[in-house]
Amino acid sequence: AQRPLIPEGMTVNTLLRLGAFRDENLIQSLPRVLETIGAEHWGERLVGELSGGEQQRVMIARALMQSARALMLDEPTAHLDIAHSQEIIQLLGRICAAGTTVIFSSHDPNDALRMKARAFAFLPEGKIEIAAPGALDCAVLARTYGVAFTRVEVNKKPRFVAVER
């Protein structure tokens, strides 16, 4: 969720166990899931005391507790500062590289570029357009977001920057 509901007074371990639906086999994966999100030592921390980026990582871990083959996330970087946003995108990239399909919405097309997405779906004027990373261009972004874009290279990787009106 964009704004996850964080139960007051709940530890990270308890929240992750809820994601396992009382399935003992899934609960056994808790340490591995904490390691996946880089939070091996967070188990007894209260979720409500974590930063926004840390909470988002825990909510992703909760979804991973289900051993699903795919994750669908609604703006996983919403309301996060740049550093936490980059952490989430890097985490999603690692999850994807490990074999889990990751589908997410974002207002920043560069998020998908950072995690080396295989395909992009855009909704300009309510119509779906699919683009491969190499075919992504300023025209489809302009139709989707309603502003002009320019393509730049950052560390030899393409990025798109909105041009002021």
PyMOL commands that place a pseudoatom at each C-alpha (Angstrom):
pseudoatom trace, name=CA, resn=ALA, resi=1, chain=A, elem=C, hetatm=0, pos=[0.000, 0.000, 0.000]
pseudoatom trace, name=CA, resn=GLN, resi=2, chain=A, elem=C, hetatm=0, pos=[1.080, 3.623, -0.480]
pseudoatom trace, name=CA, resn=ARG, resi=3, chain=A, elem=C, hetatm=0, pos=[0.481, 4.203, 3.218]
pseudoatom trace, name=CA, resn=PRO, resi=4, chain=A, elem=C, hetatm=0, pos=[0.668, 0.885, 5.025]
pseudoatom trace, name=CA, resn=LEU, resi=5, chain=A, elem=C, hetatm=0, pos=[-1.485, 0.411, 8.101]
pseudoatom trace, name=CA, resn=ILE, resi=6, chain=A, elem=C, hetatm=0, pos=[0.960, -0.129, 10.946]
pseudoatom trace, name=CA, resn=PRO, resi=7, chain=A, elem=C, hetatm=0, pos=[-0.616, -1.715, 14.036]
pseudoatom trace, name=CA, resn=GLU, resi=8, chain=A, elem=C, hetatm=0, pos=[0.475, 0.087, 17.193]
pseudoatom trace, name=CA, resn=GLY, resi=9, chain=A, elem=C, hetatm=0, pos=[2.837, -1.792, 19.492]
pseudoatom trace, name=CA, resn=MET, resi=10, chain=A, elem=C, hetatm=0, pos=[3.568, -4.604, 17.005]
pseudoatom trace, name=CA, resn=THR, resi=11, chain=A, elem=C, hetatm=0, pos=[7.075, -5.937, 16.487]
pseudoatom trace, name=CA, resn=VAL, resi=12, chain=A, elem=C, hetatm=0, pos=[8.543, -6.658, 13.065]
pseudoatom trace, name=CA, resn=ASN, resi=13, chain=A, elem=C, hetatm=0, pos=[8.556, -10.411, 13.809]
pseudoatom trace, name=CA, resn=THR, resi=14, chain=A, elem=C, hetatm=0, pos=[4.871, -10.389, 14.753]
pseudoatom trace, name=CA, resn=LEU, resi=15, chain=A, elem=C, hetatm=0, pos=[3.885, -8.455, 11.638]
pseudoatom trace, name=CA, resn=LEU, resi=16, chain=A, elem=C, hetatm=0, pos=[5.854, -10.835, 9.418]
pseudoatom trace, name=CA, resn=ARG, resi=17, chain=A, elem=C, hetatm=0, pos=[4.299, -13.876, 11.079]
pseudoatom trace, name=CA, resn=LEU, resi=18, chain=A, elem=C, hetatm=0, pos=[0.883, -12.445, 10.193]
pseudoatom trace, name=CA, resn=GLY, resi=19, chain=A, elem=C, hetatm=0, pos=[2.015, -12.470, 6.556]
pseudoatom trace, name=CA, resn=ALA, resi=20, chain=A, elem=C, hetatm=0, pos=[2.642, -16.225, 6.837]
pseudoatom trace, name=CA, resn=PHE, resi=21, chain=A, elem=C, hetatm=0, pos=[-1.021, -16.954, 7.625]
pseudoatom trace, name=CA, resn=ARG, resi=22, chain=A, elem=C, hetatm=0, pos=[-0.048, -19.239, 10.544]
pseudoatom trace, name=CA, resn=ASP, resi=23, chain=A, elem=C, hetatm=0, pos=[1.655, -21.616, 8.117]
pseudoatom trace, name=CA, resn=GLU, resi=24, chain=A, elem=C, hetatm=0, pos=[4.575, -23.046, 10.104]
pseudoatom trace, name=CA, resn=ASN, resi=25, chain=A, elem=C, hetatm=0, pos=[6.612, -23.742, 6.955]
pseudoatom trace, name=CA, resn=LEU, resi=26, chain=A, elem=C, hetatm=0, pos=[6.297, -20.102, 5.925]
pseudoatom trace, name=CA, resn=ILE, resi=27, chain=A, elem=C, hetatm=0, pos=[7.076, -18.867, 9.450]
pseudoatom trace, name=CA, resn=GLN, resi=28, chain=A, elem=C, hetatm=0, pos=[10.371, -20.766, 9.278]
pseudoatom trace, name=CA, resn=SER, resi=29, chain=A, elem=C, hetatm=0, pos=[11.384, -18.475, 6.405]
pseudoatom trace, name=CA, resn=LEU, resi=30, chain=A, elem=C, hetatm=0, pos=[11.232, -15.360, 8.637]
pseudoatom trace, name=CA, resn=PRO, resi=31, chain=A, elem=C, hetatm=0, pos=[15.028, -15.054, 9.180]
pseudoatom trace, name=CA, resn=ARG, resi=32, chain=A, elem=C, hetatm=0, pos=[15.672, -15.433, 5.437]
pseudoatom trace, name=CA, resn=VAL, resi=33, chain=A, elem=C, hetatm=0, pos=[13.071, -12.783, 4.616]
pseudoatom trace, name=CA, resn=LEU, resi=34, chain=A, elem=C, hetatm=0, pos=[14.589, -10.351, 7.144]
pseudoatom trace, name=CA, resn=GLU, resi=35, chain=A, elem=C, hetatm=0, pos=[17.973, -10.967, 5.543]
pseudoatom trace, name=CA, resn=THR, resi=36, chain=A, elem=C, hetatm=0, pos=[16.485, -10.290, 2.085]
pseudoatom trace, name=CA, resn=ILE, resi=37, chain=A, elem=C, hetatm=0, pos=[15.408, -6.798, 3.152]
pseudoatom trace, name=CA, resn=GLY, resi=38, chain=A, elem=C, hetatm=0, pos=[18.674, -6.155, 5.021]
pseudoatom trace, name=CA, resn=ALA, resi=39, chain=A, elem=C, hetatm=0, pos=[17.007, -6.165, 8.442]
pseudoatom trace, name=CA, resn=GLU, resi=40, chain=A, elem=C, hetatm=0, pos=[18.373, -9.240, 10.224]
pseudoatom trace, name=CA, resn=HIS, resi=41, chain=A, elem=C, hetatm=0, pos=[18.369, -7.440, 13.586]
pseudoatom trace, name=CA, resn=TRP, resi=42, chain=A, elem=C, hetatm=0, pos=[14.971, -5.733, 13.400]
pseudoatom trace, name=CA, resn=GLY, resi=43, chain=A, elem=C, hetatm=0, pos=[12.843, -8.625, 14.650]
pseudoatom trace, name=CA, resn=GLU, resi=44, chain=A, elem=C, hetatm=0, pos=[11.999, -7.185, 18.066]
pseudoatom trace, name=CA, resn=ARG, resi=45, chain=A, elem=C, hetatm=0, pos=[11.799, -3.546, 16.958]
pseudoatom trace, name=CA, resn=LEU, resi=46, chain=A, elem=C, hetatm=0, pos=[8.393, -1.912, 16.990]
pseudoatom trace, name=CA, resn=VAL, resi=47, chain=A, elem=C, hetatm=0, pos=[7.192, -1.309, 13.440]
pseudoatom trace, name=CA, resn=GLY, resi=48, chain=A, elem=C, hetatm=0, pos=[5.747, 2.083, 14.423]
pseudoatom trace, name=CA, resn=GLU, resi=49, chain=A, elem=C, hetatm=0, pos=[9.198, 3.295, 15.478]
pseudoatom trace, name=CA, resn=LEU, resi=50, chain=A, elem=C, hetatm=0, pos=[10.799, 2.570, 12.104]
pseudoatom trace, name=CA, resn=SER, resi=51, chain=A, elem=C, hetatm=0, pos=[11.356, 5.270, 9.500]
pseudoatom trace, name=CA, resn=GLY, resi=52, chain=A, elem=C, hetatm=0, pos=[9.042, 5.429, 6.481]
pseudoatom trace, name=CA, resn=GLY, resi=53, chain=A, elem=C, hetatm=0, pos=[11.555, 3.634, 4.270]
pseudoatom trace, name=CA, resn=GLU, resi=54, chain=A, elem=C, hetatm=0, pos=[12.153, 0.954, 6.892]
pseudoatom trace, name=CA, resn=GLN, resi=55, chain=A, elem=C, hetatm=0, pos=[8.400, 0.441, 7.287]
pseudoatom trace, name=CA, resn=GLN, resi=56, chain=A, elem=C, hetatm=0, pos=[8.048, 0.063, 3.535]
pseudoatom trace, name=CA, resn=ARG, resi=57, chain=A, elem=C, hetatm=0, pos=[10.800, -2.568, 3.527]
pseudoatom trace, name=CA, resn=VAL, resi=58, chain=A, elem=C, hetatm=0, pos=[9.012, -4.448, 6.327]
pseudoatom trace, name=CA, resn=MET, resi=59, chain=A, elem=C, hetatm=0, pos=[5.732, -4.362, 4.407]
pseudoatom trace, name=CA, resn=ILE, resi=60, chain=A, elem=C, hetatm=0, pos=[7.522, -5.803, 1.364]
pseudoatom trace, name=CA, resn=ALA, resi=61, chain=A, elem=C, hetatm=0, pos=[8.991, -8.479, 3.649]
pseudoatom trace, name=CA, resn=ARG, resi=62, chain=A, elem=C, hetatm=0, pos=[5.481, -9.266, 4.890]
pseudoatom trace, name=CA, resn=ALA, resi=63, chain=A, elem=C, hetatm=0, pos=[4.445, -9.923, 1.291]
pseudoatom trace, name=CA, resn=LEU, resi=64, chain=A, elem=C, hetatm=0, pos=[7.563, -12.059, 0.767]
pseudoatom trace, name=CA, resn=MET, resi=65, chain=A, elem=C, hetatm=0, pos=[6.532, -14.232, 3.743]
pseudoatom trace, name=CA, resn=GLN, resi=66, chain=A, elem=C, hetatm=0, pos=[3.870, -15.721, 1.492]
pseudoatom trace, name=CA, resn=SER, resi=67, chain=A, elem=C, hetatm=0, pos=[6.478, -17.115, -0.933]
pseudoatom trace, name=CA, resn=ALA, resi=68, chain=A, elem=C, hetatm=0, pos=[4.482, -15.640, -3.792]
pseudoatom trace, name=CA, resn=ARG, resi=69, chain=A, elem=C, hetatm=0, pos=[5.878, -15.819, -7.314]
pseudoatom trace, name=CA, resn=ALA, resi=70, chain=A, elem=C, hetatm=0, pos=[4.787, -12.234, -7.950]
pseudoatom trace, name=CA, resn=LEU, resi=71, chain=A, elem=C, hetatm=0, pos=[4.458, -9.013, -5.973]
pseudoatom trace, name=CA, resn=MET, resi=72, chain=A, elem=C, hetatm=0, pos=[2.139, -6.199, -7.005]
pseudoatom trace, name=CA, resn=LEU, resi=73, chain=A, elem=C, hetatm=0, pos=[2.943, -2.903, -5.297]
pseudoatom trace, name=CA, resn=ASP, resi=74, chain=A, elem=C, hetatm=0, pos=[1.125, 0.423, -5.406]
pseudoatom trace, name=CA, resn=GLU, resi=75, chain=A, elem=C, hetatm=0, pos=[3.697, 3.222, -5.469]
pseudoatom trace, name=CA, resn=PRO, resi=76, chain=A, elem=C, hetatm=0, pos=[6.219, 1.587, -3.120]
pseudoatom trace, name=CA, resn=THR, resi=77, chain=A, elem=C, hetatm=0, pos=[8.346, 4.743, -3.065]
pseudoatom trace, name=CA, resn=ALA, resi=78, chain=A, elem=C, hetatm=0, pos=[5.511, 7.187, -2.330]
pseudoatom trace, name=CA, resn=HIS, resi=79, chain=A, elem=C, hetatm=0, pos=[6.213, 9.632, 0.503]
pseudoatom trace, name=CA, resn=LEU, resi=80, chain=A, elem=C, hetatm=0, pos=[9.851, 8.532, 0.813]
pseudoatom trace, name=CA, resn=ASP, resi=81, chain=A, elem=C, hetatm=0, pos=[12.937, 10.712, 0.587]
pseudoatom trace, name=CA, resn=ILE, resi=82, chain=A, elem=C, hetatm=0, pos=[15.403, 10.067, -2.237]
pseudoatom trace, name=CA, resn=ALA, resi=83, chain=A, elem=C, hetatm=0, pos=[17.699, 7.775, -0.216]
pseudoatom trace, name=CA, resn=HIS, resi=84, chain=A, elem=C, hetatm=0, pos=[14.870, 5.556, 1.041]
pseudoatom trace, name=CA, resn=SER, resi=85, chain=A, elem=C, hetatm=0, pos=[13.281, 5.539, -2.398]
pseudoatom trace, name=CA, resn=GLN, resi=86, chain=A, elem=C, hetatm=0, pos=[16.536, 4.272, -3.915]
pseudoatom trace, name=CA, resn=GLU, resi=87, chain=A, elem=C, hetatm=0, pos=[16.769, 1.587, -1.195]
pseudoatom trace, name=CA, resn=ILE, resi=88, chain=A, elem=C, hetatm=0, pos=[13.287, 0.327, -2.058]
pseudoatom trace, name=CA, resn=ILE, resi=89, chain=A, elem=C, hetatm=0, pos=[14.034, 0.237, -5.793]
pseudoatom trace, name=CA, resn=GLN, resi=90, chain=A, elem=C, hetatm=0, pos=[17.314, -1.611, -5.160]
pseudoatom trace, name=CA, resn=LEU, resi=91, chain=A, elem=C, hetatm=0, pos=[15.478, -4.084, -2.907]
pseudoatom trace, name=CA, resn=LEU, resi=92, chain=A, elem=C, hetatm=0, pos=[12.827, -4.676, -5.578]
pseudoatom trace, name=CA, resn=GLY, resi=93, chain=A, elem=C, hetatm=0, pos=[15.600, -5.197, -8.131]
pseudoatom trace, name=CA, resn=ARG, resi=94, chain=A, elem=C, hetatm=0, pos=[17.193, -7.870, -5.915]
pseudoatom trace, name=CA, resn=ILE, resi=95, chain=A, elem=C, hetatm=0, pos=[13.821, -9.554, -5.374]
pseudoatom trace, name=CA, resn=CYS, resi=96, chain=A, elem=C, hetatm=0, pos=[13.214, -9.552, -9.122]
pseudoatom trace, name=CA, resn=ALA, resi=97, chain=A, elem=C, hetatm=0, pos=[16.714, -10.883, -9.849]
pseudoatom trace, name=CA, resn=ALA, resi=98, chain=A, elem=C, hetatm=0, pos=[16.042, -13.748, -7.394]
pseudoatom trace, name=CA, resn=GLY, resi=99, chain=A, elem=C, hetatm=0, pos=[13.106, -14.869, -9.543]
pseudoatom trace, name=CA, resn=THR, resi=100, chain=A, elem=C, hetatm=0, pos=[10.037, -13.087, -8.165]
pseudoatom trace, name=CA, resn=THR, resi=101, chain=A, elem=C, hetatm=0, pos=[8.013, -11.069, -10.662]
pseudoatom trace, name=CA, resn=VAL, resi=102, chain=A, elem=C, hetatm=0, pos=[7.615, -7.490, -9.440]
pseudoatom trace, name=CA, resn=ILE, resi=103, chain=A, elem=C, hetatm=0, pos=[4.846, -5.266, -10.790]
pseudoatom trace, name=CA, resn=PHE, resi=104, chain=A, elem=C, hetatm=0, pos=[4.564, -1.766, -9.391]
pseudoatom trace, name=CA, resn=SER, resi=105, chain=A, elem=C, hetatm=0, pos=[3.082, 1.616, -10.126]
pseudoatom trace, name=CA, resn=SER, resi=106, chain=A, elem=C, hetatm=0, pos=[5.184, 4.745, -9.977]
pseudoatom trace, name=CA, resn=HIS, resi=107, chain=A, elem=C, hetatm=0, pos=[5.080, 8.376, -10.945]
pseudoatom trace, name=CA, resn=ASP, resi=108, chain=A, elem=C, hetatm=0, pos=[8.787, 8.216, -11.815]
pseudoatom trace, name=CA, resn=PRO, resi=109, chain=A, elem=C, hetatm=0, pos=[9.637, 6.228, -14.966]
pseudoatom trace, name=CA, resn=ASN, resi=110, chain=A, elem=C, hetatm=0, pos=[13.254, 6.106, -13.805]
pseudoatom trace, name=CA, resn=ASP, resi=111, chain=A, elem=C, hetatm=0, pos=[12.280, 3.739, -10.971]
pseudoatom trace, name=CA, resn=ALA, resi=112, chain=A, elem=C, hetatm=0, pos=[11.710, 0.911, -13.429]
pseudoatom trace, name=CA, resn=LEU, resi=113, chain=A, elem=C, hetatm=0, pos=[14.899, 1.775, -15.320]
pseudoatom trace, name=CA, resn=ARG, resi=114, chain=A, elem=C, hetatm=0, pos=[16.890, 1.569, -12.079]
pseudoatom trace, name=CA, resn=MET, resi=115, chain=A, elem=C, hetatm=0, pos=[15.687, -1.968, -11.409]
pseudoatom trace, name=CA, resn=LYS, resi=116, chain=A, elem=C, hetatm=0, pos=[16.251, -3.028, -15.015]
pseudoatom trace, name=CA, resn=ALA, resi=117, chain=A, elem=C, hetatm=0, pos=[12.607, -3.700, -15.821]
pseudoatom trace, name=CA, resn=ARG, resi=118, chain=A, elem=C, hetatm=0, pos=[11.859, -5.916, -18.792]
pseudoatom trace, name=CA, resn=ALA, resi=119, chain=A, elem=C, hetatm=0, pos=[8.731, -4.009, -19.785]
pseudoatom trace, name=CA, resn=PHE, resi=120, chain=A, elem=C, hetatm=0, pos=[6.864, -0.822, -19.003]
pseudoatom trace, name=CA, resn=ALA, resi=121, chain=A, elem=C, hetatm=0, pos=[3.133, -0.250, -19.160]
pseudoatom trace, name=CA, resn=PHE, resi=122, chain=A, elem=C, hetatm=0, pos=[1.908, 3.330, -19.469]
pseudoatom trace, name=CA, resn=LEU, resi=123, chain=A, elem=C, hetatm=0, pos=[-1.617, 4.680, -19.376]
pseudoatom trace, name=CA, resn=PRO, resi=124, chain=A, elem=C, hetatm=0, pos=[-1.689, 7.787, -21.559]
pseudoatom trace, name=CA, resn=GLU, resi=125, chain=A, elem=C, hetatm=0, pos=[-5.243, 9.038, -21.931]
pseudoatom trace, name=CA, resn=GLY, resi=126, chain=A, elem=C, hetatm=0, pos=[-6.563, 5.813, -20.386]
pseudoatom trace, name=CA, resn=LYS, resi=127, chain=A, elem=C, hetatm=0, pos=[-5.038, 3.539, -23.047]
pseudoatom trace, name=CA, resn=ILE, resi=128, chain=A, elem=C, hetatm=0, pos=[-2.377, 0.958, -22.232]
pseudoatom trace, name=CA, resn=GLU, resi=129, chain=A, elem=C, hetatm=0, pos=[0.966, 1.292, -24.027]
pseudoatom trace, name=CA, resn=ILE, resi=130, chain=A, elem=C, hetatm=0, pos=[3.685, -1.282, -23.499]
pseudoatom trace, name=CA, resn=ALA, resi=131, chain=A, elem=C, hetatm=0, pos=[7.328, -0.446, -24.120]
pseudoatom trace, name=CA, resn=ALA, resi=132, chain=A, elem=C, hetatm=0, pos=[10.537, -2.430, -23.784]
pseudoatom trace, name=CA, resn=PRO, resi=133, chain=A, elem=C, hetatm=0, pos=[13.309, -0.559, -21.951]
pseudoatom trace, name=CA, resn=GLY, resi=134, chain=A, elem=C, hetatm=0, pos=[15.193, 0.174, -25.172]
pseudoatom trace, name=CA, resn=ALA, resi=135, chain=A, elem=C, hetatm=0, pos=[12.037, 1.527, -26.804]
pseudoatom trace, name=CA, resn=LEU, resi=136, chain=A, elem=C, hetatm=0, pos=[11.176, 3.878, -23.964]
pseudoatom trace, name=CA, resn=ASP, resi=137, chain=A, elem=C, hetatm=0, pos=[11.288, 7.424, -25.269]
pseudoatom trace, name=CA, resn=CYS, resi=138, chain=A, elem=C, hetatm=0, pos=[10.351, 10.978, -24.424]
pseudoatom trace, name=CA, resn=ALA, resi=139, chain=A, elem=C, hetatm=0, pos=[7.233, 10.866, -26.614]
pseudoatom trace, name=CA, resn=VAL, resi=140, chain=A, elem=C, hetatm=0, pos=[5.465, 8.100, -24.663]
pseudoatom trace, name=CA, resn=LEU, resi=141, chain=A, elem=C, hetatm=0, pos=[6.440, 9.786, -21.393]
pseudoatom trace, name=CA, resn=ALA, resi=142, chain=A, elem=C, hetatm=0, pos=[5.091, 13.122, -22.603]
pseudoatom trace, name=CA, resn=ARG, resi=143, chain=A, elem=C, hetatm=0, pos=[1.771, 11.514, -23.593]
pseudoatom trace, name=CA, resn=THR, resi=144, chain=A, elem=C, hetatm=0, pos=[1.565, 9.766, -20.231]
pseudoatom trace, name=CA, resn=TYR, resi=145, chain=A, elem=C, hetatm=0, pos=[2.597, 12.559, -17.883]
pseudoatom trace, name=CA, resn=GLY, resi=146, chain=A, elem=C, hetatm=0, pos=[1.499, 15.609, -19.860]
pseudoatom trace, name=CA, resn=VAL, resi=147, chain=A, elem=C, hetatm=0, pos=[4.932, 17.295, -19.763]
pseudoatom trace, name=CA, resn=ALA, resi=148, chain=A, elem=C, hetatm=0, pos=[7.955, 17.212, -22.023]
pseudoatom trace, name=CA, resn=PHE, resi=149, chain=A, elem=C, hetatm=0, pos=[10.924, 14.992, -21.147]
pseudoatom trace, name=CA, resn=THR, resi=150, chain=A, elem=C, hetatm=0, pos=[14.545, 14.904, -22.117]
pseudoatom trace, name=CA, resn=ARG, resi=151, chain=A, elem=C, hetatm=0, pos=[16.747, 11.827, -22.055]
pseudoatom trace, name=CA, resn=VAL, resi=152, chain=A, elem=C, hetatm=0, pos=[20.101, 12.047, -20.283]
pseudoatom trace, name=CA, resn=GLU, resi=153, chain=A, elem=C, hetatm=0, pos=[22.871, 9.573, -19.559]
pseudoatom trace, name=CA, resn=VAL, resi=154, chain=A, elem=C, hetatm=0, pos=[23.869, 9.002, -15.928]
pseudoatom trace, name=CA, resn=ASN, resi=155, chain=A, elem=C, hetatm=0, pos=[26.791, 6.632, -15.404]
pseudoatom trace, name=CA, resn=LYS, resi=156, chain=A, elem=C, hetatm=0, pos=[26.212, 5.382, -18.959]
pseudoatom trace, name=CA, resn=LYS, resi=157, chain=A, elem=C, hetatm=0, pos=[22.571, 4.552, -18.147]
pseudoatom trace, name=CA, resn=PRO, resi=158, chain=A, elem=C, hetatm=0, pos=[19.527, 6.290, -19.638]
pseudoatom trace, name=CA, resn=ARG, resi=159, chain=A, elem=C, hetatm=0, pos=[17.389, 8.474, -17.396]
pseudoatom trace, name=CA, resn=PHE, resi=160, chain=A, elem=C, hetatm=0, pos=[14.485, 10.790, -18.169]
pseudoatom trace, name=CA, resn=VAL, resi=161, chain=A, elem=C, hetatm=0, pos=[14.064, 14.266, -16.770]
pseudoatom trace, name=CA, resn=ALA, resi=162, chain=A, elem=C, hetatm=0, pos=[10.850, 16.288, -16.990]
pseudoatom trace, name=CA, resn=VAL, resi=163, chain=A, elem=C, hetatm=0, pos=[11.319, 19.635, -18.678]
pseudoatom trace, name=CA, resn=GLU, resi=164, chain=A, elem=C, hetatm=0, pos=[9.763, 22.628, -16.974]
pseudoatom trace, name=CA, resn=ARG, resi=165, chain=A, elem=C, hetatm=0, pos=[6.787, 24.128, -18.740]
for i in range(1, 165): cmd.bond("trace and resi %d" % i, "trace and resi %d" % (i + 1))
show_as sticks, trace
zoom trace
